[in-house]
Amino acid sequence: LLTPAFSATRCVREYTDKHYVPLAAAYRRRSLDGHGTGESLLNWRGQLSDHWSEIRFGAVQVETEGEEHRFRAEVYLGELNPDAVHVELYAESLDGGDPARHVMVRGEPLAGENAWSYSATVWADRPVTDFTPRVIPWHPEALVPLETAEILWYK
């Protein structure tokens, strides 16, 4: 029973499918547009490096109404461009599959700083405590977490 889960063949196949193949496809896409994507990724990566430590959560609120949980989170980004990140709700898988990840929608800016209100609604088929807001890097051409591994969890 354990061989399929822990065999070298499974490890190589999984690593190839999750890492090598996506990176090869990204390389092909990036090489077609000259330096545009590479330059954009380099600028994005530099911005993350320079400003990631400035990110912090403010208030997080949750309302349960009927069959839905509504989450609202304040996120302070310092000097980081809000388009350089996604704020999402994360919950571990219940059945050993992929975790639940819900990208939160950026709403109104908060007064005075580079801060934003983010919101998301999920079905109330799981307890509120299963979900945790987090900030992760985001770029349309980046393979996260392969190309950058920053993450900020709400505590």
Backbone as JSON Lines, residues from 0, in Angstrom:
{"i":0,"aa":"L","n":[0.81,-1.2,0.0],"ca":[0.0,0.0,0.0],"c":[0.85,1.26,0.0]}
{"i":1,"aa":"L","n":[2.02,1.22,0.6],"ca":[2.84,2.42,0.71],"c":[3.69,2.68,-0.53]}
{"i":2,"aa":"T","n":[3.98,1.66,-1.31],"ca":[4.87,1.83,-2.46],"c":[4.4,2.91,-3.42]}
{"i":3,"aa":"P","n":[3.14,2.96,-3.83],"ca":[2.74,4.03,-4.76],"c":[2.94,5.44,-4.18]}
{"i":4,"aa":"A","n":[2.79,5.59,-2.88],"ca":[2.91,6.91,-2.27],"c":[4.36,7.32,-2.03]}
{"i":5,"aa":"F","n":[5.26,6.35,-1.81],"ca":[6.63,6.69,-1.42],"c":[7.7,6.16,-2.37]}
{"i":6,"aa":"S","n":[7.33,5.78,-3.58],"ca":[8.32,5.23,-4.52],"c":[9.09,6.35,-5.21]}
{"i":7,"aa":"A","n":[10.28,6.01,-5.66],"ca":[11.11,6.97,-6.4],"c":[10.43,7.34,-7.72]}
{"i":8,"aa":"T","n":[9.75,6.39,-8.34],"ca":[9.04,6.67,-9.6],"c":[7.98,7.74,-9.38]}
{"i":9,"aa":"R","n":[7.19,7.62,-8.33],"ca":[6.17,8.61,-8.03],"c":[6.8,9.97,-7.75]}
{"i":10,"aa":"C","n":[7.9,9.99,-7.02],"ca":[8.58,11.26,-6.7],"c":[9.07,11.95,-7.98]}
{"i":11,"aa":"V","n":[9.71,11.2,-8.85],"ca":[10.23,11.78,-10.1],"c":[9.08,12.27,-10.97]}
{"i":12,"aa":"R","n":[8.01,11.48,-11.08],"ca":[6.86,11.88,-11.89],"c":[6.23,13.16,-11.32]}
{"i":13,"aa":"E","n":[6.03,13.2,-10.01],"ca":[5.43,14.38,-9.39],"c":[6.32,15.61,-9.57]}
{"i":14,"aa":"Y","n":[7.61,15.46,-9.36],"ca":[8.53,16.59,-9.52],"c":[8.54,17.08,-10.97]}
{"i":15,"aa":"T","n":[8.52,16.14,-11.9],"ca":[8.49,16.5,-13.32],"c":[7.21,17.25,-13.66]}
{"i":16,"aa":"D","n":[6.06,16.71,-13.23],"ca":[4.77,17.33,-13.54],"c":[4.58,18.69,-12.86]}
{"i":17,"aa":"K","n":[5.03,18.82,-11.61],"ca":[4.79,20.05,-10.85],"c":[5.86,21.11,-11.06]}
{"i":18,"aa":"H","n":[7.07,20.69,-11.48],"ca":[8.16,21.66,-11.53],"c":[8.8,21.78,-12.92]}
{"i":19,"aa":"Y","n":[9.35,20.69,-13.43],"ca":[10.08,20.77,-14.7],"c":[9.19,21.18,-15.87]}
{"i":20,"aa":"V","n":[8.05,20.54,-16.03],"ca":[7.18,20.84,-17.17],"c":[6.66,22.28,-17.11]}
{"i":21,"aa":"P","n":[6.14,22.76,-15.96],"ca":[5.71,24.16,-15.92],"c":[6.86,25.15,-16.15]}
{"i":22,"aa":"L","n":[8.03,24.87,-15.62],"ca":[9.16,25.78,-15.83],"c":[9.61,25.79,-17.29]}
{"i":23,"aa":"A","n":[9.59,24.64,-17.94],"ca":[9.95,24.58,-19.37],"c":[8.94,25.37,-20.21]}
{"i":24,"aa":"A","n":[7.65,25.22,-19.89],"ca":[6.62,25.98,-20.61],"c":[6.78,27.48,-20.36]}
{"i":25,"aa":"A","n":[7.1,27.86,-19.14],"ca":[7.31,29.28,-18.83],"c":[8.51,29.82,-19.59]}
{"i":26,"aa":"Y","n":[9.58,29.04,-19.68],"ca":[10.76,29.46,-20.41],"c":[10.41,29.72,-21.89]}
{"i":27,"aa":"R","n":[9.65,28.81,-22.49],"ca":[9.26,28.98,-23.9],"c":[8.44,30.26,-24.08]}
{"i":28,"aa":"R","n":[7.45,30.49,-23.21],"ca":[6.63,31.7,-23.3],"c":[7.48,32.96,-23.14]}
{"i":29,"aa":"R","n":[8.34,32.93,-22.17],"ca":[9.15,34.11,-21.86],"c":[10.16,34.41,-22.96]}
{"i":30,"aa":"S","n":[10.66,33.39,-23.61],"ca":[11.66,33.62,-24.65],"c":[11.04,34.18,-25.93]}
{"i":31,"aa":"L","n":[9.73,34.04,-26.09],"ca":[9.07,34.54,-27.29],"c":[8.89,36.05,-27.3]}
{"i":32,"aa":"D","n":[8.83,36.69,-26.13],"ca":[8.56,38.12,-26.1],"c":[9.82,38.96,-25.87]}
{"i":33,"aa":"G","n":[10.96,38.4,-26.15],"ca":[12.2,39.16,-25.97],"c":[12.49,39.33,-24.5]}
{"i":34,"aa":"H","n":[12.7,40.57,-24.09],"ca":[13.08,40.82,-22.71],"c":[11.92,41.32,-21.85]}
{"i":35,"aa":"G","n":[10.75,41.5,-22.43],"ca":[9.64,42.11,-21.71],"c":[9.24,41.38,-20.45]}
{"i":36,"aa":"T","n":[8.97,40.08,-20.56],"ca":[8.54,39.31,-19.39],"c":[9.66,39.2,-18.38]}
{"i":37,"aa":"G","n":[10.86,38.94,-18.85],"ca":[11.99,38.83,-17.93],"c":[12.22,40.11,-17.16]}
{"i":38,"aa":"E","n":[12.13,41.22,-17.84],"ca":[12.32,42.52,-17.17],"c":[11.19,42.78,-16.17]}
{"i":39,"aa":"S","n":[9.97,42.45,-16.54],"ca":[8.83,42.62,-15.65],"c":[8.98,41.75,-14.4]}
{"i":40,"aa":"L","n":[9.39,40.5,-14.58],"ca":[9.59,39.61,-13.44],"c":[10.73,40.08,-12.55]}
{"i":41,"aa":"L","n":[11.78,40.57,-13.15],"ca":[12.91,41.07,-12.37],"c":[12.5,42.28,-11.53]}
{"i":42,"aa":"N","n":[11.74,43.2,-12.11],"ca":[11.25,44.37,-11.37],"c":[10.31,43.94,-10.23]}
{"i":43,"aa":"W","n":[9.43,43.0,-10.52],"ca":[8.5,42.48,-9.52],"c":[9.26,41.82,-8.37]}
{"i":44,"aa":"R","n":[10.22,41.0,-8.71],"ca":[11.02,40.3,-7.7],"c":[11.79,41.31,-6.83]}
{"i":45,"aa":"G","n":[12.33,42.36,-7.45],"ca":[13.04,43.39,-6.7],"c":[12.12,44.14,-5.76]}
{"i":46,"aa":"Q","n":[10.9,44.44,-6.24],"ca":[9.93,45.13,-5.4],"c":[9.56,44.26,-4.19]}
{"i":47,"aa":"L","n":[9.38,42.97,-4.41],"ca":[9.08,42.06,-3.29],"c":[10.22,42.05,-2.29]}
{"i":48,"aa":"S","n":[11.43,41.94,-2.8],"ca":[12.6,41.9,-1.93],"c":[12.73,43.17,-1.1]}
{"i":49,"aa":"D","n":[12.49,44.31,-1.72],"ca":[12.66,45.6,-1.04],"c":[11.54,45.9,-0.04]}
{"i":50,"aa":"H","n":[10.31,45.4,-0.3],"ca":[9.17,45.87,0.48],"c":[8.36,44.79,1.19]}
{"i":51,"aa":"W","n":[8.73,43.52,1.05],"ca":[7.93,42.45,1.66],"c":[7.8,42.64,3.18]}
{"i":52,"aa":"S","n":[8.87,43.06,3.82],"ca":[8.85,43.2,5.28],"c":[7.89,44.29,5.76]}
{"i":53,"aa":"E","n":[7.41,45.14,4.88],"ca":[6.49,46.22,5.25],"c":[5.03,45.77,5.33]}
{"i":54,"aa":"I","n":[4.73,44.61,4.8],"ca":[3.34,44.14,4.75],"c":[2.89,43.72,6.15]}
{"i":55,"aa":"R","n":[1.64,44.09,6.49],"ca":[1.06,43.64,7.75],"c":[-0.46,43.61,7.62]}
{"i":56,"aa":"F","n":[-1.06,42.78,8.42],"ca":[-2.51,42.71,8.49],"c":[-3.02,43.7,9.53]}
{"i":57,"aa":"G","n":[-4.17,44.28,9.25],"ca":[-4.92,45.05,10.23],"c":[-6.03,44.15,10.75]}
{"i":58,"aa":"A","n":[-7.2,44.7,10.9],"ca":[-8.34,43.95,11.42],"c":[-8.82,42.91,10.42]}
{"i":59,"aa":"V","n":[-9.22,41.76,10.93],"ca":[-9.86,40.72,10.13],"c":[-11.21,40.44,10.77]}
{"i":60,"aa":"Q","n":[-12.25,40.49,9.96],"ca":[-13.61,40.28,10.47],"c":[-14.27,39.16,9.69]}
{"i":61,"aa":"V","n":[-15.1,38.39,10.38],"ca":[-15.84,37.3,9.75],"c":[-17.29,37.36,10.21]}
{"i":62,"aa":"E","n":[-18.19,37.27,9.26],"ca":[-19.62,37.16,9.55],"c":[-20.13,35.87,8.92]}
{"i":63,"aa":"T","n":[-20.95,35.16,9.66],"ca":[-21.6,33.99,9.09],"c":[-23.08,34.3,8.98]}
{"i":64,"aa":"E","n":[-23.57,34.16,7.75],"ca":[-24.98,34.44,7.5],"c":[-25.51,33.32,6.61]}
{"i":65,"aa":"G","n":[-26.47,32.58,7.14],"ca":[-27.02,31.48,6.37],"c":[-25.94,30.44,6.09]}
{"i":66,"aa":"E","n":[-25.72,30.19,4.83],"ca":[-24.76,29.16,4.42],"c":[-23.42,29.73,3.98]}
{"i":67,"aa":"E","n":[-23.12,30.98,4.35],"ca":[-21.9,31.63,3.9],"c":[-21.12,32.26,5.05]}
{"i":68,"aa":"H","n":[-19.78,32.18,4.92],"ca":[-18.88,32.95,5.77],"c":[-18.37,34.11,4.91]}
{"i":69,"aa":"R","n":[-18.46,35.32,5.44],"ca":[-17.92,36.49,4.74],"c":[-16.72,37.02,5.51]}
{"i":70,"aa":"F","n":[-15.58,37.01,4.84],"ca":[-14.33,37.47,5.44],"c":[-13.99,38.85,4.89]}
{"i":71,"aa":"R","n":[-13.47,39.69,5.76],"ca":[-12.95,41.0,5.37],"c":[-11.64,41.19,6.11]}
{"i":72,"aa":"A","n":[-10.59,41.57,5.37],"ca":[-9.27,41.75,5.97],"c":[-8.67,43.08,5.5]}
{"i":73,"aa":"E","n":[-8.08,43.81,6.44],"ca":[-7.33,45.01,6.1],"c":[-5.87,44.6,5.92]}
{"i":74,"aa":"V","n":[-5.27,45.03,4.81],"ca":[-3.87,44.68,4.54],"c":[-3.11,45.96,4.22]}
{"i":75,"aa":"Y","n":[-2.04,46.17,4.96],"ca":[-1.17,47.34,4.79],"c":[0.05,46.88,4.01]}
{"i":76,"aa":"L","n":[0.31,47.53,2.86],"ca":[1.34,47.06,1.93],"c":[2.61,47.88,1.94]}
{"i":77,"aa":"G","n":[2.71,48.89,2.76],"ca":[3.91,49.72,2.76],"c":[4.09,50.36,1.39]}
{"i":78,"aa":"E","n":[5.25,50.18,0.79],"ca":[5.53,50.74,-0.54],"c":[5.28,49.73,-1.67]}
{"i":79,"aa":"L","n":[4.78,48.56,-1.34],"ca":[4.58,47.51,-2.33],"c":[3.35,47.79,-3.19]}
{"i":80,"aa":"N","n":[3.48,47.62,-4.48],"ca":[2.36,47.76,-5.4],"c":[1.32,46.69,-5.09]}
{"i":81,"aa":"P","n":[0.05,47.05,-4.91],"ca":[-0.96,46.04,-4.59],"c":[-1.15,44.98,-5.68]}
{"i":82,"aa":"D","n":[-0.73,45.29,-6.9],"ca":[-0.84,44.3,-7.97],"c":[0.24,43.23,-7.88]}
{"i":83,"aa":"A","n":[1.21,43.38,-6.97],"ca":[2.31,42.44,-6.83],"c":[1.98,41.28,-5.9]}
{"i":84,"aa":"V","n":[0.78,41.31,-5.31],"ca":[0.4,40.26,-4.36],"c":[-1.06,39.86,-4.56]}
{"i":85,"aa":"H","n":[-1.38,38.7,-4.02],"ca":[-2.75,38.27,-3.84],"c":[-2.96,38.06,-2.36]}
{"i":86,"aa":"V","n":[-4.14,38.4,-1.89],"ca":[-4.55,38.06,-0.54],"c":[-5.57,36.94,-0.72]}
{"i":87,"aa":"E","n":[-5.39,35.86,0.02],"ca":[-6.3,34.73,-0.16],"c":[-6.65,34.11,1.19]}
{"i":88,"aa":"L","n":[-7.75,33.38,1.19],"ca":[-8.13,32.54,2.33],"c":[-7.59,31.16,2.05]}
{"i":89,"aa":"Y","n":[-6.98,30.56,3.03],"ca":[-6.38,29.24,2.87],"c":[-6.95,28.3,3.91]}
{"i":90,"aa":"A","n":[-7.25,27.08,3.51],"ca":[-7.68,26.04,4.44],"c":[-7.09,24.71,3.98]}
{"i":91,"aa":"E","n":[-6.57,23.95,4.92],"ca":[-6.03,22.63,4.61],"c":[-7.12,21.75,4.01]}
{"i":92,"aa":"S","n":[-6.72,20.81,3.2],"ca":[-7.65,19.86,2.6],"c":[-8.26,18.98,3.68]}
{"i":93,"aa":"L","n":[-9.49,18.61,3.49],"ca":[-10.14,17.69,4.41],"c":[-9.97,16.24,4.0]}
{"i":94,"aa":"D","n":[-9.65,16.01,2.73],"ca":[-9.62,14.64,2.22],"c":[-8.27,14.23,1.63]}
{"i":95,"aa":"G","n":[-7.22,14.96,1.95],"ca":[-5.9,14.63,1.43],"c":[-5.63,15.19,0.04]}
{"i":96,"aa":"G","n":[-6.57,15.92,-0.53],"ca":[-6.37,16.53,-1.85],"c":[-5.71,17.89,-1.73]}
{"i":97,"aa":"D","n":[-6.01,18.74,-2.68],"ca":[-5.46,20.09,-2.67],"c":[-6.13,20.93,-1.59]}
{"i":98,"aa":"P","n":[-5.38,21.88,-1.01],"ca":[-6.0,22.77,-0.02],"c":[-7.0,23.69,-0.69]}
{"i":99,"aa":"A","n":[-7.89,24.27,0.12],"ca":[-8.84,25.27,-0.37],"c":[-8.14,26.62,-0.38]}
{"i":100,"aa":"R","n":[-8.14,27.27,-1.54],"ca":[-7.53,28.6,-1.68],"c":[-8.53,29.49,-2.39]}
{"i":101,"aa":"H","n":[-8.89,30.59,-1.75],"ca":[-9.85,31.54,-2.31],"c":[-9.19,32.91,-2.37]}
{"i":102,"aa":"V","n":[-8.97,33.42,-3.57],"ca":[-8.39,34.76,-3.71],"c":[-9.42,35.78,-3.23]}
{"i":103,"aa":"M","n":[-8.97,36.66,-2.35],"ca":[-9.84,37.7,-1.83],"c":[-9.83,38.88,-2.8]}
{"i":104,"aa":"V","n":[-10.96,39.56,-2.9],"ca":[-11.12,40.68,-3.83],"c":[-10.66,41.97,-3.15]}
{"i":105,"aa":"R","n":[-9.78,42.69,-3.85],"ca":[-9.34,43.98,-3.32],"c":[-10.46,44.99,-3.51]}
{"i":106,"aa":"G","n":[-10.82,45.65,-2.43],"ca":[-11.89,46.64,-2.48],"c":[-11.36,48.04,-2.31]}
{"i":107,"aa":"E","n":[-11.99,48.77,-1.44],"ca":[-11.68,50.18,-1.23],"c":[-10.34,50.37,-0.54]}
{"i":108,"aa":"P","n":[-9.61,51.43,-0.92],"ca":[-8.38,51.74,-0.18],"c":[-8.76,52.28,1.2]}
{"i":109,"aa":"L","n":[-7.91,52.02,2.16],"ca":[-8.1,52.56,3.5],"c":[-7.41,53.91,3.57]}
{"i":110,"aa":"A","n":[-7.92,54.8,4.35],"ca":[-7.43,56.19,4.4],"c":[-6.0,56.25,4.93]}
{"i":111,"aa":"G","n":[-5.2,57.08,4.27],"ca":[-3.91,57.48,4.8],"c":[-2.7,56.66,4.41]}
{"i":112,"aa":"E","n":[-2.84,55.42,4.05],"ca":[-1.68,54.58,3.74],"c":[-1.98,53.74,2.5]}
{"i":113,"aa":"N","n":[-0.96,53.02,2.06],"ca":[-1.15,52.05,0.99],"c":[-1.76,50.8,1.62]}
{"i":114,"aa":"A","n":[-3.01,50.91,2.01],"ca":[-3.72,49.83,2.68],"c":[-5.05,49.62,1.99]}
{"i":115,"aa":"W","n":[-5.49,48.37,1.98],"ca":[-6.68,48.01,1.24],"c":[-7.54,47.06,2.05]}
{"i":116,"aa":"S","n":[-8.81,47.08,1.73],"ca":[-9.76,46.13,2.28],"c":[-9.92,44.99,1.27]}
{"i":117,"aa":"Y","n":[-9.78,43.77,1.73],"ca":[-9.96,42.59,0.88],"c":[-11.11,41.77,1.44]}
{"i":118,"aa":"S","n":[-11.89,41.15,0.56],"ca":[-13.03,40.37,1.02],"c":[-13.19,39.1,0.2]}
{"i":119,"aa":"A","n":[-13.83,38.12,0.85],"ca":[-14.14,36.86,0.17],"c":[-15.3,36.21,0.9]}
{"i":120,"aa":"T","n":[-16.08,35.47,0.16],"ca":[-17.2,34.72,0.72],"c":[-16.99,33.25,0.38]}
{"i":121,"aa":"V","n":[-17.14,32.38,1.38],"ca":[-17.0,30.93,1.18],"c":[-18.22,30.25,1.79]}
{"i":122,"aa":"W","n":[-18.48,29.04,1.32],"ca":[-19.59,28.27,1.87],"c":[-19.29,27.94,3.32]}
{"i":123,"aa":"A","n":[-20.31,27.91,4.13],"ca":[-20.17,27.62,5.56],"c":[-20.24,26.12,5.85]}
{"i":124,"aa":"D","n":[-19.74,25.32,4.93],"ca":[-19.72,23.88,5.16],"c":[-18.51,23.46,5.99]}
{"i":125,"aa":"R","n":[-17.67,24.43,6.34],"ca":[-16.51,24.21,7.21],"c":[-16.51,25.3,8.28]}
{"i":126,"aa":"P","n":[-15.91,25.03,9.43],"ca":[-15.85,26.07,10.46],"c":[-15.0,27.26,10.0]}
{"i":127,"aa":"V","n":[-15.33,28.44,10.49],"ca":[-14.57,29.65,10.19],"c":[-13.1,29.47,10.54]}
{"i":128,"aa":"T","n":[-12.84,28.75,11.61],"ca":[-11.46,28.57,12.08],"c":[-10.6,27.74,11.13]}
{"i":129,"aa":"D","n":[-11.19,27.08,10.17],"ca":[-10.41,26.35,9.16],"c":[-9.69,27.29,8.2]}
{"i":130,"aa":"F","n":[-10.16,28.52,8.06],"ca":[-9.65,29.46,7.06],"c":[-8.72,30.49,7.7]}
{"i":131,"aa":"T","n":[-7.62,30.75,7.01],"ca":[-6.65,31.75,7.46],"c":[-6.32,32.67,6.29]}
{"i":132,"aa":"P","n":[-6.44,33.99,6.46],"ca":[-5.98,34.91,5.41],"c":[-4.45,34.88,5.31]}
{"i":133,"aa":"R","n":[-3.96,35.07,4.11],"ca":[-2.53,35.16,3.9],"c":[-2.25,36.02,2.68]}
{"i":134,"aa":"V","n":[-1.04,36.57,2.62],"ca":[-0.59,37.35,1.47],"c":[0.49,36.53,0.79]}
{"i":135,"aa":"I","n":[0.35,36.38,-0.54],"ca":[1.37,35.67,-1.31],"c":[1.77,36.53,-2.51]}
{"i":136,"aa":"P","n":[2.99,36.39,-2.99],"ca":[3.4,37.12,-4.19],"c":[2.55,36.68,-5.38]}
{"i":137,"aa":"W","n":[2.34,37.61,-6.32],"ca":[1.59,37.27,-7.52],"c":[2.09,38.1,-8.7]}
{"i":138,"aa":"H","n":[2.29,37.41,-9.79],"ca":[2.63,38.02,-11.08],"c":[2.04,37.07,-12.13]}
{"i":139,"aa":"P","n":[1.46,37.6,-13.2],"ca":[0.8,36.71,-14.17],"c":[1.72,35.68,-14.81]}
{"i":140,"aa":"E","n":[3.02,35.92,-14.84],"ca":[3.95,34.98,-15.45],"c":[4.81,34.22,-14.45]}
{"i":141,"aa":"A","n":[4.67,34.5,-13.16],"ca":[5.52,33.85,-12.17],"c":[4.93,32.52,-11.73]}
{"i":142,"aa":"L","n":[5.8,31.6,-11.42],"ca":[5.4,30.31,-10.87],"c":[5.71,30.34,-9.37]}
{"i":143,"aa":"V","n":[4.68,30.68,-8.61],"ca":[4.82,30.76,-7.16],"c":[4.36,29.43,-6.59]}
{"i":144,"aa":"P","n":[5.11,28.8,-5.73],"ca":[6.25,29.25,-4.96],"c":[7.61,28.9,-5.55]}
{"i":145,"aa":"L","n":[7.66,28.39,-6.78],"ca":[8.95,28.01,-7.35],"c":[9.9,29.18,-7.52]}
{"i":146,"aa":"E","n":[9.36,30.34,-7.92],"ca":[10.24,31.47,-8.23],"c":[10.35,32.48,-7.09]}
{"i":147,"aa":"T","n":[9.5,32.37,-6.12],"ca":[9.59,33.19,-4.92],"c":[8.73,32.52,-3.86]}
{"i":148,"aa":"A","n":[9.21,32.49,-2.65],"ca":[8.53,31.71,-1.62],"c":[8.02,32.55,-0.45]}
{"i":149,"aa":"E","n":[7.96,33.87,-0.59],"ca":[7.45,34.68,0.51],"c":[5.98,34.34,0.77]}
{"i":150,"aa":"I","n":[5.61,34.47,2.01],"ca":[4.22,34.29,2.41],"c":[4.04,34.99,3.76]}
{"i":151,"aa":"L","n":[2.92,35.65,3.93],"ca":[2.63,36.3,5.21],"c":[1.27,35.79,5.66]}
{"i":152,"aa":"W","n":[1.25,35.12,6.81],"ca":[0.02,34.58,7.38],"c":[-0.55,35.55,8.39]}
{"i":153,"aa":"Y","n":[-1.86,35.63,8.46],"ca":[-2.52,36.38,9.51],"c":[-2.37,35.59,10.81]}
{"i":154,"aa":"K","n":[-2.03,36.29,11.87],"ca":[-1.85,35.6,13.16],"c":[-2.94,35.96,14.12]}
